[in-house]
Amino acid sequence: MTLIASSIGKKLIMALSGLFLIIFLTQHFAINITSVFSESIFNEISHFMGNNPLVQFVFQPILILGVLLHFTMGFVLELQNWKSRAVKYKSYKGVANAPWVSRNMILSGIVVLSFLGLHLYDFWIPEMDYKYLEVLPLNPDRYFEELVHKFESPIRVGIYVLSFIFLALHLYHGFASSFQSVGFNNKYSKAIKSFAVVFSVVVPIGFVFIALFHHLTAF
Amino acid sequence: MDLTLKIWRQANADAKGKIETYQMSEVSPDMSFLEMMDVLNEELIEKGIDPVAFDHDCREGICGMCSMFINGEAHGPDRLVTTCQLHMRKFADGDTITIEPFRAQAFPVIKDLTVDRSSFDRIQQAGGFVSVNTSGNTQDANAIPIEKHDADKAFDAAACIGCGACVATCKNASAMLFVSAKVSQYALLPQGKVEATDRVLNMVNQMDEEGFGNCTNTGACEVECPKGISLENIARMNREYLYASLKG
């Protein structure tokens, strides 16, 4: 049996792709938070990220691959897990021995994946259309306005806030769990768990703040 | 104590099982759970009803045979004990107790509460041993110095009795805690290092072939394990497996 076909190999892919997505999330947050402080800095960074060949044609495909691997493997593992107990218990007290977040990663993951669909529809697809289909002229000052425009709708902001809550739940278990899956469990694990908990709360709250900030200051 | 028991009854592996309800009265709080089941079976036999089949052997928490899923938890609500060490004082007068077999595709029901856990035996046979030449000149194990920390960890892992509570508890019916304990007890000792690569590859492959689920790191297995086997062992097995796979 190859590494990839094994249960431990699949978990390794989940863990490594998850950690990679956490790094991406961190840089995404670092860029987005600038929109709160400075329109020009946000525009400048966004223009760089949107037009730098290395970002567009190397990092972006790697990111897409990471997302695809993470959720595809998540569904494959979940399906196997379902099959491994075809006859369910009449009485199962999951709350007695494991936190809700760890038992419902598939649920929080599906919410985050659905959000990703909306997010790509909101920003990525129009961006691809602008640059590669319609091939419109470069405009380094359009990004901030596009961002603010998207957060005018209270329904969209509500969906974003709800999704970030589920992202927090997903990260709360997934971040530290990734280290266990790659075989890292030692005297540093407690510190990693603490950092992961802080990260899983701070970053999603930061994204919520950005969405609410632009919604409330748009008028 | 008066109790209402809701017990999974299934005539054989192919039969369709269902929960049957039985009333018990004057149950002593000092009884072990299995003694309570013995009394129930005596009453059922007197009434001409087929007694409830359940696994048990040593009744002192060593053999790993008892395997009941009680009120939604493997080995019941107590911690670090097997079903045979669980006492009725953990329940209250008037309680309803639901008793089911350990559920997993790799643990098919034989009858009522007894399940076939030979999948664990096959995993163990795939590599859970040290090949020793027993021609008479075997080296005394005590002649090999072992660091105390490693010896203690190996001993902790070896405390696994293979009862299957980890599988029964895990929401994915994963056997990672059991297999990792068996891998770790050898991986930590010099005697086990020689065959470490083949051992972990073969045992994990057998585990996957048996149809156990995957580990989501919920930690439920560690909580419900009657011997307190640590998740640290799963991380060690992951390391061993990844290293062995890369080594080929």
Chai-1 contact restraints between the chains, C-beta under 6 A:
chainA,res_idxA,chainB,res_idxB,connection_type,confidence,min_distance_angstrom,max_distance_angstrom,comment,restraint_id
A,M1,B,N205,contact,1.0,0.0,6.0,A-B,restraint_1
A,L3,B,S245,contact,1.0,0.0,6.0,A-B,restraint_2
A,S6,B,V204,contact,1.0,0.0,6.0,A-B,restraint_3
A,S6,B,D208,contact,1.0,0.0,6.0,A-B,restraint_4
A,S7,B,D208,contact,1.0,0.0,6.0,A-B,restraint_5
A,S7,B,N214,contact,1.0,0.0,6.0,A-B,restraint_6
A,I8,B,N238,contact,1.0,0.0,6.0,A-B,restraint_7
A,I8,B,Y241,contact,1.0,0.0,6.0,A-B,restraint_8
A,L77,B,N214,contact,1.0,0.0,6.0,A-B,restraint_9
A,N81,B,N172,contact,1.0,0.0,6.0,A-B,restraint_10
A,N81,B,G213,contact,1.0,0.0,6.0,A-B,restraint_11
A,N81,B,N214,contact,1.0,0.0,6.0,A-B,restraint_12
A,S84,B,Q105,contact,1.0,0.0,6.0,A-B,restraint_13
A,S84,B,N172,contact,1.0,0.0,6.0,A-B,restraint_14
A,S84,B,A173,contact,1.0,0.0,6.0,A-B,restraint_15
A,S84,B,G211,contact,1.0,0.0,6.0,A-B,restraint_16
A,S84,B,F212,contact,1.0,0.0,6.0,A-B,restraint_17
A,S84,B,G213,contact,1.0,0.0,6.0,A-B,restraint_18
A,R85,B,R103,contact,1.0,0.0,6.0,A-B,restraint_19
A,R85,B,A104,contact,1.0,0.0,6.0,A-B,restraint_20
A,R85,B,A173,contact,1.0,0.0,6.0,A-B,restraint_21
A,A86,B,Q105,contact,1.0,0.0,6.0,A-B,restraint_22
A,V87,B,R103,contact,1.0,0.0,6.0,A-B,restraint_23
A,Y89,B,E100,contact,1.0,0.0,6.0,A-B,restraint_24
A,Y89,B,R103,contact,1.0,0.0,6.0,A-B,restraint_25
A,K90,B,I19,contact,1.0,0.0,6.0,A-B,restraint_26
A,S91,B,G72,contact,1.0,0.0,6.0,A-B,restraint_27
A,S91,B,T98,contact,1.0,0.0,6.0,A-B,restraint_28
A,Y92,B,G72,contact,1.0,0.0,6.0,A-B,restraint_29
A,K93,B,G72,contact,1.0,0.0,6.0,A-B,restraint_30
A,K93,B,E73,contact,1.0,0.0,6.0,A-B,restraint_31
A,A96,B,E73,contact,1.0,0.0,6.0,A-B,restraint_32
A,N97,B,A220,contact,1.0,0.0,6.0,A-B,restraint_33
A,N97,B,V223,contact,1.0,0.0,6.0,A-B,restraint_34
A,N97,B,E224,contact,1.0,0.0,6.0,A-B,restraint_35
A,A98,B,T218,contact,1.0,0.0,6.0,A-B,restraint_36
A,A98,B,G219,contact,1.0,0.0,6.0,A-B,restraint_37
A,A98,B,A220,contact,1.0,0.0,6.0,A-B,restraint_38
A,S102,B,T218,contact,1.0,0.0,6.0,A-B,restraint_39
A,R103,B,K171,contact,1.0,0.0,6.0,A-B,restraint_40
A,R103,B,T218,contact,1.0,0.0,6.0,A-B,restraint_41
A,S177,B,N217,contact,1.0,0.0,6.0,A-B,restraint_42
A,Q180,B,N217,contact,1.0,0.0,6.0,A-B,restraint_43
A,Q180,B,A235,contact,1.0,0.0,6.0,A-B,restraint_44
A,G183,B,A235,contact,1.0,0.0,6.0,A-B,restraint_45
A,G183,B,N238,contact,1.0,0.0,6.0,A-B,restraint_46
A,G183,B,R239,contact,1.0,0.0,6.0,A-B,restraint_47
A,N185,B,E232,contact,1.0,0.0,6.0,A-B,restraint_48
A,N185,B,A235,contact,1.0,0.0,6.0,A-B,restraint_49
